[in-house]
């Protein structure tokens, strides 16, 4: 009976050593980020505004004392006559392009996040499978070891 306990303790020590080796292999092969629990993963920060991608028209101002408002008014009047209508059409086109690109990027961001979560889940499943496989191999090796004469199976 005591030889069975000694064999069991030896198997336990081998199992613990194999477990430690498996841990080292898993951490060497997979980054700590991939093994981080899903509830501790950081989500990307969203922009403060819903329409952050829109090109805005800014009012013309002047910092000159006393005559600043007059300068700003004249420049706004000239801008209205010379460029406002031309630039407004370009700005609307650019805003539409920005909106389309932003929607596409958000779509791809969602896909990448889903793929990252899937990869993390699969990495964990692989680590668990490797651990179970190592335990099975250790048990099979323990069963396949020749017994000393006089020992009972």
N, CA, C and O atoms as a DFTB+ gen file, in Angstrom:
612 C
 N C O
     1  1       0.823      -1.189       0.000
     2  2       0.000       0.000       0.000
     3  2       0.868       1.254       0.000
     4  3       0.549       2.224      -0.687
     5  1       1.973       1.247       0.768
     6  2       2.825       2.422       0.842
     7  2       3.489       2.703      -0.500
     8  3       3.723       3.863      -0.838
     9  1       3.798       1.652      -1.276
    10  2       4.392       1.875      -2.601
    11  2       3.374       2.528      -3.536
    12  3       3.758       3.301      -4.414
    13  1       2.082       2.231      -3.363
    14  2       1.054       2.886      -4.166
    15  2       0.972       4.369      -3.825
    16  3       0.813       5.197      -4.722
    17  1       1.078       4.720      -2.537
    18  2       1.069       6.119      -2.138
    19  2       2.293       6.845      -2.667
    20  3       2.190       7.987      -3.114
    21  1       3.444       6.200      -2.623
    22  2       4.655       6.804      -3.153
    23  2       4.521       7.038      -4.648
    24  3       4.929       8.084      -5.155
    25  1       3.952       6.072      -5.356
    26  2       3.735       6.221      -6.798
    27  2       2.747       7.347      -7.082
    28  3       2.924       8.119      -8.025
    29  1       1.696       7.434      -6.250
    30  2       0.702       8.487      -6.430
    31  2       1.319       9.857      -6.167
    32  3       1.028      10.814      -6.884
    33  1       2.179       9.961      -5.133
    34  2       2.841      11.229      -4.855
    35  2       3.795      11.592      -5.988
    36  3       3.900      12.756      -6.376
    37  1       4.497      10.572      -6.520
    38  2       5.376      10.820      -7.663
    39  2       4.587      11.305      -8.866
    40  3       5.026      12.215      -9.569
    41  1       3.438      10.713      -9.108
    42  2       2.581      11.128     -10.215
    43  2       2.089      12.551      -9.989
    44  3       2.007      13.341     -10.930
    45  1       1.763      12.876      -8.744
    46  2       1.294      14.230      -8.420
    47  2       2.392      15.247      -8.674
    48  3       2.138      16.314      -9.233
    49  1       3.623      14.918      -8.261
    50  2       4.744      15.830      -8.494
    51  2       5.008      15.990      -9.986
    52  3       5.289      17.092     -10.458
    53  1       4.917      14.896     -10.721
    54  2       5.085      14.969     -12.168
    55  2       3.993      15.819     -12.800
    56  3       4.247      16.605     -13.713
    57  1       2.776      15.650     -12.300
    58  2       1.658      16.422     -12.813
    59  2       1.851      17.903     -12.531
    60  3       1.601      18.738     -13.401
    61  1       2.290      18.234     -11.331
    62  2       2.533      19.633     -10.992
    63  2       3.663      20.217     -11.844
    64  3       3.582      21.362     -12.291
    65  1       4.706      19.432     -12.063
    66  2       5.811      19.893     -12.913
    67  2       5.328      20.091     -14.342
    68  3       5.681      21.074     -14.995
    69  1       4.512      19.145     -14.828
    70  2       3.985      19.268     -16.185
    71  2       3.063      20.471     -16.309
    72  3       3.064      21.165     -17.327
    73  1       2.282      20.712     -15.275
    74  2       1.396      21.870     -15.266
    75  2       2.200      23.163     -15.316
    76  3       1.852      24.082     -16.058
    77  1       3.265      23.240     -14.540
    78  2       4.112      24.429     -14.539
    79  2       4.740      24.641     -15.918
    80  3       4.815      25.770     -16.404
    81  1       5.184      23.564     -16.536
    82  2       5.777      23.658     -17.874
    83  2       4.735      24.120     -18.894
    84  3       5.027      24.931     -19.772
    85  1       3.521      23.595     -18.763
    86  2       2.449      23.990     -19.664
    87  2       2.135      25.476     -19.511
    88  3       1.943      26.182     -20.501
    89  1       2.085      25.938     -18.281
    90  2       1.845      27.371     -18.047
    91  2       2.903      28.216     -18.742
    92  3       2.583      29.207     -19.397
    93  1       4.157      27.823     -18.597
    94  2       5.239      28.576     -19.218
    95  2       5.110      28.565     -20.735
    96  3       5.349      29.583     -21.383
    97  1       4.735      27.429     -21.304
    98  2       4.558      27.352     -22.750
    99  2       3.414      28.236     -23.221
   100  3       3.538      28.942     -24.222
   101  1       2.305      28.195     -22.500
   102  2       1.151      28.997     -22.890
   103  2       1.490      30.477     -22.823
   104  3       1.172      31.226     -23.747
   105  1       2.132      30.912     -21.742
   106  2       2.475      32.317     -21.625
   107  2       3.545      32.726     -22.620
   108  3       3.593      33.883     -23.035
   109  1       4.402      31.797     -23.006
   110  2       5.422      32.119     -24.006
   111  2       4.806      32.235     -25.393
   112  3       5.232      33.064     -26.197
   113  1       3.799      31.402     -25.679
   114  2       3.208      31.378     -27.018
   115  2       2.096      32.400     -27.222
   116  3       1.854      32.826     -28.351
   117  1       1.429      32.792     -26.173
   118  2       0.305      33.705     -26.297
   119  2       0.538      34.911     -25.396
   120  3       0.980      34.774     -24.255
   121  1       0.241      36.071     -25.916
   122  2       0.493      37.286     -25.145
   123  2      -0.430      37.379     -23.945
   124  3      -1.506      36.782     -23.918
   125  1       0.009      38.137     -22.959
   126  2      -0.808      38.327     -21.760
   127  2      -2.115      39.033     -22.117
   128  3      -3.134      38.820     -21.460
   129  1      -2.091      39.860     -23.141
   130  2      -3.309      40.557     -23.563
   131  2      -4.359      39.577     -24.059
   132  3      -5.545      39.740     -23.774
   133  1      -3.934      38.565     -24.796
   134  2      -4.882      37.590     -25.345
   135  2      -5.499      36.741     -24.248
   136  3      -6.625      36.265     -24.392
   137  1      -4.776      36.546     -23.155
   138  2      -5.297      35.722     -22.063
   139  2      -5.998      36.539     -20.986
   140  3      -6.495      35.983     -20.007
   141  1      -6.040      37.857     -21.164
   142  2      -6.711      38.708     -20.180
   143  2      -8.207      38.418     -20.194
   144  3      -8.787      38.259     -21.268
   145  1      -8.843      38.346     -19.030
   146  2     -10.289      38.100     -18.989
   147  2     -11.039      39.157     -19.784
   148  3     -10.643      40.322     -19.810
   149  1     -12.121      38.748     -20.430
   150  2     -12.873      39.642     -21.309
   151  2     -13.392      40.868     -20.568
   152  3     -13.484      41.945     -21.157
   153  1     -13.737      40.726     -19.275
   154  2     -14.266      41.878     -18.540
   155  2     -13.183      42.899     -18.210
   156  3     -13.505      44.009     -17.787
   157  1     -11.919      42.557     -18.390
   158  2     -10.835      43.497     -18.121
   159  2     -10.268      44.115     -19.395
   160  3      -9.356      44.939     -19.326
   161  1     -10.790      43.731     -20.550
   162  2     -10.305      44.283     -21.815
   163  2     -10.813      45.702     -21.970
   164  3     -11.956      46.011     -21.633
   165  1      -9.952      46.552     -22.483
   166  2     -10.332      47.950     -22.649
   167  2     -11.055      48.131     -23.978
   168  3     -10.657      47.576     -25.002
   169  1     -12.105      48.902     -23.940
   170  2     -12.854      49.227     -25.146
   171  2     -12.325      50.548     -25.701
   172  3     -11.915      51.412     -24.926
   173  1     -12.323      50.724     -27.014
   174  2     -11.846      51.980     -27.576
   175  2     -12.740      53.138     -27.165
   176  3     -13.951      52.980     -27.011
   177  1     -12.135      54.292     -26.991
   178  2     -12.873      55.489     -26.599
   179  2     -13.641      56.040     -27.791
   180  3     -13.107      56.141     -28.896
   181  1     -14.881      56.390     -27.560
   182  2     -15.706      56.965     -28.613
   183  2     -15.487      58.470     -28.669
   184  3     -15.222      59.087     -27.637
   185  1     -15.590      59.076     -29.846
   186  2     -15.452      60.530     -29.940
   187  2     -16.559      61.230     -29.164
   188  3     -17.641      60.675     -28.970
   189  1     -16.281      62.448     -28.724
   190  2     -17.235      63.196     -27.912
   191  2     -18.484      63.580     -28.707
   192  3     -19.587      63.568     -28.160
   193  1     -18.327      63.919     -29.979
   194  2     -19.445      64.355     -30.809
   195  2     -19.884      63.240     -31.746
   196  3     -19.071      62.422     -32.175
   197  1     -21.183      63.212     -32.063
   198  2     -21.683      62.222     -33.012
   199  2     -21.244      62.533     -34.439
   200  3     -21.098      61.630     -35.263
   201  1     -21.037      63.801     -34.721
   202  2     -20.668      64.236     -36.079
   203  2     -19.284      64.876     -36.083
   204  3     -19.084      65.943     -36.664
   205  1     -18.337      64.219     -35.434
   206  2     -16.984      64.748     -35.343
   207  2     -16.308      64.809     -36.702
   208  3     -15.335      65.545     -36.867
   209  1     -16.787      64.070     -37.661
   210  2     -16.178      63.971     -38.976
   211  2     -16.594      65.108     -39.907
   212  3     -16.006      65.266     -40.977
   213  1     -17.600      65.905     -39.522
   214  2     -18.091      66.980     -40.388
   215  2     -17.122      68.150     -40.426
   216  3     -16.583      68.566     -39.400
   217  1     -16.913      68.670     -41.623
   218  2     -16.127      69.891     -41.794
   219  2     -17.051      71.059     -41.500
   220  3     -18.110      71.186     -42.116
   221  1     -16.659      71.913     -40.565
   222  2     -17.504      73.020     -40.139
   223  2     -17.040      74.339     -40.763
   224  3     -15.854      74.552     -41.018
   225  1     -18.001      75.197     -40.993
   226  2     -17.690      76.549     -41.449
   227  2     -17.478      77.405     -40.201
   228  3     -18.335      77.457     -39.319
   229  1     -16.342      78.064     -40.140
   230  2     -16.024      78.873     -38.965
   231  2     -16.292      80.348     -39.257
   232  3     -16.023      80.834     -40.356
   233  1     -16.822      81.046     -38.265
   234  2     -17.076      82.479     -38.483
   235  2     -15.759      83.252     -38.566
   236  3     -14.766      82.897     -37.932
   237  1     -15.784      84.298     -39.354
   238  2     -14.594      85.145     -39.500
   239  2     -14.586      86.144     -38.350
   240  3     -15.588      86.806     -38.080
   241  1     -13.455      86.241     -37.684
   242  2     -13.296      87.176     -36.558
   243  2     -12.005      87.964     -36.740
   244  3     -11.155      87.620     -37.561
   245  1     -11.886      89.000     -35.977
   246  2     -10.669      89.805     -35.975
   247  2     -10.359      90.198     -34.543
   248  3     -11.257      90.509     -33.760
   249  1      -9.065      90.179     -34.210
   250  2      -8.659      90.515     -32.843
   251  2      -8.254      91.989     -32.698
   252  3      -7.808      92.403     -31.628
   253  1      -8.405      92.769     -33.752
   254  2      -8.032      94.190     -33.679
   255  2      -9.029      94.958     -32.818
   256  3     -10.242      94.807     -32.962
   257  1      -8.495      95.785     -31.920
   258  2      -9.415      96.570     -31.087
   259  2     -10.149      97.634     -31.919
   260  3      -9.603      98.157     -32.890
   261  1     -11.335      97.932     -31.543
   262  2     -12.221      98.928     -32.137
   263  2     -12.646      98.619     -33.569
   264  3     -13.844      98.593     -33.851
   265  1     -11.705      98.386     -34.481
   266  2     -12.068      98.164     -35.879
   267  2     -12.245      96.689     -36.206
   268  3     -12.600      96.356     -37.337
   269  1     -12.005      95.782     -35.234
   270  2     -12.106      94.342     -35.455
   271  2     -13.446      93.907     -36.001
   272  3     -13.486      93.164     -36.981
   273  1     -14.568      94.347     -35.395
   274  2     -15.872      93.943     -35.926
   275  2     -16.101      94.422     -37.370
   276  3     -16.721      93.716     -38.165
   277  1     -15.607      95.600     -37.701
   278  2     -15.751      96.119     -39.055
   279  2     -14.941      95.259     -40.035
   280  3     -15.419      94.916     -41.116
   281  1     -13.702      94.917     -39.637
   282  2     -12.853      94.068     -40.486
   283  2     -13.522      92.700     -40.697
   284  3     -13.561      92.196     -41.820
   285  1     -14.036      92.112     -39.641
   286  2     -14.684      90.804     -39.739
   287  2     -15.909      90.881     -40.646
   288  3     -16.155      89.965     -41.430
   289  1     -16.692      91.985     -40.544
   290  2     -17.885      92.144     -41.372
   291  2     -17.515      92.261     -42.846
   292  3     -18.153      91.640     -43.696
   293  1     -16.491      93.051     -43.155
   294  2     -16.055      93.228     -44.546
   295  2     -15.526      91.893     -45.106
   296  3     -15.843      91.522     -46.236
   297  1     -14.741      91.196     -44.325
   298  2     -14.203      89.910     -44.793
   299  2     -15.334      88.895     -45.000
   300  3     -15.316      88.137     -45.969
   301  1     -16.304      88.882     -44.101
   302  2     -17.449      87.969     -44.259
   303  2     -18.245      88.323     -45.512
   304  3     -18.680      87.433     -46.243
   305  1     -18.437      89.615     -45.762
   306  2     -19.159      90.054     -46.949
   307  2     -18.410      89.633     -48.215
   308  3     -19.011      89.103     -49.148
   309  1     -17.099      89.871     -48.243
   310  2     -16.294      89.493     -49.395
   311  2     -16.283      87.959     -49.566
   312  3     -16.379      87.463     -50.689
   313  1     -16.168      87.222     -48.473
   314  2     -16.184      85.753     -48.521
   315  2     -17.511      85.261     -49.077
   316  3     -17.542      84.299     -49.845
   317  1     -18.605      85.907     -48.700
   318  2     -19.926      85.514     -49.180
   319  2     -20.019      85.691     -50.687
   320  3     -20.612      84.863     -51.379
   321  1     -19.431      86.774     -51.198
   322  2     -19.503      87.063     -52.628
   323  2     -18.540      86.183     -53.422
   324  3     -18.891      85.679     -54.489
   325  1     -17.301      85.997     -52.891
   326  2     -16.259      85.362     -53.700
   327  2     -16.173      83.840     -53.563
   328  3     -15.979      83.152     -54.565
   329  1     -16.310      83.306     -52.367
   330  2     -16.000      81.884     -52.201
   331  2     -17.063      81.060     -51.477
   332  3     -17.039      79.834     -51.578
   333  1     -17.961      81.661     -50.776
   334  2     -18.869      80.902     -49.918
   335  2     -19.649      79.838     -50.685
   336  3     -19.726      78.697     -50.229
   337  1     -20.222      80.175     -51.820
   338  2     -21.062      79.224     -52.545
   339  2     -20.235      78.120     -53.178
   340  3     -20.669      76.970     -53.252
   341  1     -19.051      78.472     -53.630
   342  2     -18.167      77.473     -54.216
   343  2     -17.657      76.508     -53.143
   344  3     -17.668      75.293     -53.341
   345  1     -17.210      77.051     -52.004
   346  2     -16.652      76.231     -50.924
   347  2     -17.740      75.410     -50.237
   348  3     -17.470      74.296     -49.789
   349  1     -18.949      75.926     -50.146
   350  2     -20.036      75.199     -49.488
   351  2     -20.313      73.873     -50.201
   352  3     -20.504      72.853     -49.539
   353  1     -20.339      73.868     -51.525
   354  2     -20.581      72.627     -52.269
   355  2     -19.447      71.623     -52.025
   356  3     -19.701      70.430     -51.861
   357  1     -18.208      72.102     -52.001
   358  2     -17.063      71.218     -51.738
   359  2     -17.145      70.676     -50.308
   360  3     -16.880      69.498     -50.067
   361  1     -17.513      71.545     -49.365
   362  2     -17.624      71.127     -47.965
   363  2     -18.709      70.056     -47.812
   364  3     -18.511      69.088     -47.079
   365  1     -19.841      70.209     -48.485
   366  2     -20.905      69.204     -48.419
   367  2     -20.442      67.875     -49.011
   368  3     -20.742      66.813     -48.466
   369  1     -19.710      67.932     -50.128
   370  2     -19.175      66.701     -50.711
   371  2     -18.186      66.031     -49.753
   372  3     -18.212      64.814     -49.570
   373  1     -17.322      66.837     -49.151
   374  2     -16.335      66.285     -48.225
   375  2     -17.015      65.675     -47.000
   376  3     -16.595      64.626     -46.513
   377  1     -18.060      66.330     -46.505
   378  2     -18.796      65.780     -45.361
   379  2     -19.427      64.436     -45.703
   380  3     -19.449      63.533     -44.866
   381  1     -19.940      64.294     -46.926
   382  2     -20.539      63.022     -47.341
   383  2     -19.473      61.934     -47.420
   384  3     -19.699      60.809     -46.973
   385  1     -18.314      62.262     -47.986
   386  2     -17.214      61.292     -48.038
   387  2     -16.790      60.911     -46.616
   388  3     -16.593      59.731     -46.323
   389  1     -16.650      61.897     -45.742
   390  2     -16.258      61.621     -44.354
   391  2     -17.276      60.723     -43.654
   392  3     -16.907      59.825     -42.898
   393  1     -18.566      60.976     -43.913
   394  2     -19.619      60.164     -43.290
   395  2     -19.529      58.717     -43.769
   396  3     -19.626      57.793     -42.961
   397  1     -19.347      58.512     -45.060
   398  2     -19.258      57.156     -45.612
   399  2     -18.031      56.432     -45.064
   400  3     -18.124      55.275     -44.652
   401  1     -16.894      57.103     -45.058
   402  2     -15.658      56.488     -44.556
   403  2     -15.800      56.163     -43.074
   404  3     -15.359      55.103     -42.630
   405  1     -16.406      57.058     -42.308
   406  2     -16.590      56.826     -40.872
   407  2     -17.478      55.609     -40.625
   408  3     -17.166      54.777     -39.773
   409  1     -18.584      55.500     -41.369
   410  2     -19.464      54.331     -41.212
   411  2     -18.730      53.049     -41.551
   412  3     -18.885      52.044     -40.858
   413  1     -17.927      53.072     -42.619
   414  2     -17.178      51.883     -43.020
   415  2     -16.144      51.518     -41.951
   416  3     -15.984      50.343     -41.622
   417  1     -15.446      52.513     -41.411
   418  2     -14.452      52.250     -40.365
   419  2     -15.114      51.693     -39.101
   420  3     -14.572      50.791     -38.462
   421  1     -16.279      52.226     -38.742
   422  2     -16.992      51.711     -37.573
   423  2     -17.418      50.257     -37.800
   424  3     -17.356      49.441     -36.880
   425  1     -17.849      49.932     -39.026
   426  2     -18.222      48.567     -39.365
   427  2     -17.016      47.638     -39.202
   428  3     -17.123      46.577     -38.589
   429  1     -15.867      48.043     -39.754
   430  2     -14.667      47.219     -39.645
   431  2     -14.180      47.133     -38.196
   432  3     -13.643      46.106     -37.781
   433  1     -14.364      48.194     -37.440
   434  2     -13.987      48.169     -36.023
   435  2     -14.811      47.125     -35.270
   436  3     -14.276      46.384     -34.445
   437  1     -16.115      47.069     -35.555
   438  2     -16.965      46.057     -34.912
   439  2     -16.524      44.644     -35.293
   440  3     -16.480      43.750     -34.448
   441  1     -16.199      44.454     -36.564
   442  2     -15.739      43.136     -37.016
   443  2     -14.446      42.765     -36.305
   444  3     -14.301      41.640     -35.828
   445  1     -13.509      43.702     -36.230
   446  2     -12.233      43.415     -35.567
   447  2     -12.425      43.108     -34.089
   448  3     -11.766      42.218     -33.552
   449  1     -13.321      43.834     -33.427
   450  2     -13.592      43.546     -32.019
   451  2     -14.167      42.148     -31.842
   452  3     -13.771      41.416     -30.934
   453  1     -15.110      41.777     -32.722
   454  2     -15.687      40.432     -32.650
   455  2     -14.625      39.372     -32.895
   456  3     -14.581      38.362     -32.192
   457  1     -13.772      39.593     -33.885
   458  2     -12.701      38.634     -34.166
   459  2     -11.724      38.534     -32.996
   460  3     -11.230      37.450     -32.683
   461  1     -11.450      39.664     -32.357
   462  2     -10.545      39.654     -31.204
   463  2     -11.142      38.855     -30.056
   464  3     -10.439      38.087     -29.400
   465  1     -12.434      39.030     -29.812
   466  2     -13.094      38.259     -28.751
   467  2     -13.094      36.769     -29.091
   468  3     -12.864      35.928     -28.222
   469  1     -13.354      36.448     -30.368
   470  2     -13.316      35.039     -30.786
   471  2     -11.922      34.457     -30.608
   472  3     -11.769      33.336     -30.122
   473  1     -10.901      35.223     -31.002
   474  2      -9.529      34.739     -30.866
   475  2      -9.178      34.513     -29.398
   476  3      -8.537      33.517     -29.062
   477  1      -9.588      35.416     -28.534
   478  2      -9.321      35.266     -27.104
   479  2     -10.004      34.012     -26.563
   480  3      -9.403      33.248     -25.808
   481  1     -11.259      33.806     -26.953
   482  2     -12.000      32.614     -26.510
   483  2     -11.313      31.341     -27.002
   484  3     -11.149      30.383     -26.245
   485  1     -10.917      31.338     -28.264
   486  2     -10.266      30.152     -28.829
   487  2      -8.889      29.917     -28.199
   488  3      -8.479      28.770     -28.024
   489  1      -8.183      30.981     -27.863
   490  2      -6.884      30.844     -27.195
   491  2      -7.061      30.197     -25.828
   492  3      -6.282      29.329     -25.435
   493  1      -8.082      30.622     -25.116
   494  2      -8.361      30.008     -23.812
   495  2      -8.732      28.540     -23.963
   496  3      -8.272      27.697     -23.194
   497  1      -9.569      28.233     -24.959
   498  2      -9.949      26.840     -25.177
   499  2      -8.725      25.999     -25.535
   500  3      -8.609      24.854     -25.098
   501  1      -7.807      26.567     -26.333
   502  2      -6.585      25.851     -26.690
   503  2      -5.731      25.594     -25.457
   504  3      -5.201      24.497     -25.284
   505  1      -5.596      26.608     -24.595
   506  2      -4.809      26.433     -23.371
   507  2      -5.418      25.349     -22.485
   508  3      -4.700      24.520     -21.927
   509  1      -6.744      25.357     -22.360
   510  2      -7.410      24.334     -21.558
   511  2      -7.227      22.943     -22.182
   512  3      -6.998      21.968     -21.466
   513  1      -7.327      22.853     -23.503
   514  2      -7.156      21.561     -24.175
   515  2      -5.723      21.052     -24.004
   516  3      -5.506      19.860     -23.786
   517  1      -4.756      21.953     -24.102
   518  2      -3.363      21.551     -23.901
   519  2      -3.146      21.044     -22.475
   520  3      -2.433      20.065     -22.255
   521  1      -3.758      21.712     -21.527
   522  2      -3.639      21.284     -20.137
   523  2      -4.237      19.894     -19.955
   524  3      -3.625      19.023     -19.337
   525  1      -5.447      19.691     -20.501
   526  2      -6.090      18.388     -20.382
   527  2      -5.282      17.306     -21.092
   528  3      -5.154      16.192     -20.583
   529  1      -4.744      17.623     -22.248
   530  2      -3.928      16.667     -22.988
   531  2      -2.684      16.289     -22.192
   532  3      -2.291      15.124     -22.157
   533  1      -2.076      17.271     -21.562
   534  2      -0.887      16.996     -20.751
   535  2      -1.235      16.089     -19.573
   536  3      -0.478      15.176     -19.243
   537  1      -2.373      16.341     -18.945
   538  2      -2.805      15.481     -17.833
   539  2      -3.049      14.055     -18.313
   540  3      -2.652      13.099     -17.647
   541  1      -3.695      13.909     -19.455
   542  2      -3.977      12.572     -19.995
   543  2      -2.672      11.853     -20.317
   544  3      -2.510      10.674     -20.001
   545  1      -1.740      12.570     -20.951
   546  2      -0.453      11.954     -21.282
   547  2       0.285      11.526     -20.017
   548  3       0.883      10.451     -19.981
   549  1       0.246      12.359     -18.983
   550  2       0.906      11.997     -17.725
   551  2       0.275      10.750     -17.123
   552  3       0.984       9.865     -16.643
   553  1      -1.034      10.675     -17.145
   554  2      -1.715       9.504     -16.589
   555  2      -1.403       8.253     -17.417
   556  3      -1.197       7.175     -16.860
   557  1      -1.368       8.396     -18.731
   558  2      -1.044       7.249     -19.582
   559  2       0.382       6.775     -19.338
   560  3       0.641       5.572     -19.308
   561  1       1.289       7.694     -19.166
   562  2       2.666       7.314     -18.895
   563  2       2.765       6.615     -17.545
   564  3       3.517       5.652     -17.395
   565  1       2.009       7.096     -16.567
   566  2       2.022       6.468     -15.240
   567  2       1.439       5.058     -15.322
   568  3       1.924       4.149     -14.649
   569  1       0.424       4.875     -16.125
   570  2      -0.164       3.545     -16.276
   571  2       0.756       2.609     -17.046
   572  3       0.747       1.402     -16.808
   573  1       1.543       3.144     -17.956
   574  2       2.408       2.323     -18.783
   575  2       3.745       2.008     -18.154
   576  3       4.523       1.258     -18.744
   577  1       4.053       2.547     -16.974
   578  2       5.333       2.256     -16.325
   579  2       5.340       0.818     -15.809
   580  3       4.352       0.348     -15.243
   581  1       6.486       0.111     -16.013
   582  2       6.534      -1.273     -15.522
   583  2       6.471      -1.308     -13.993
   584  3       7.041      -0.454     -13.313
   585  1       5.776      -2.300     -13.479
   586  2       5.644      -2.433     -12.027
   587  2       6.764      -3.301     -11.501
   588  3       7.266      -4.195     -12.181
   589  1       7.137      -3.011     -10.275
   590  2       8.162      -3.836      -9.611
   591  2       7.548      -5.176      -9.238
   592  3       6.346      -5.253      -8.987
   593  1       8.372      -6.257      -9.196
   594  2       7.818      -7.568      -8.843
   595  2       7.214      -7.529      -7.425
   596  3       7.796      -6.954      -6.505
   597  1       6.075      -8.132      -7.276
   598  2       5.421      -8.198      -5.974
   599  2       4.387      -7.110      -5.787
   600  3       3.607      -7.184      -4.838
   601  1       4.340      -6.071      -6.672
   602  2       3.324      -5.005      -6.539
   603  2       2.044      -5.452      -7.181
   604  3       2.045      -6.202      -8.157
   605  1       0.953      -4.986      -6.628
   606  2      -0.360      -5.284      -7.180
   607  2      -0.804      -4.124      -8.075
   608  3      -0.496      -2.964      -7.798
   609  1      -1.499      -4.433      -9.105
   610  2      -1.957      -3.415     -10.050
   611  2      -3.126      -2.650      -9.523
   612  3      -3.633      -1.755     -10.200
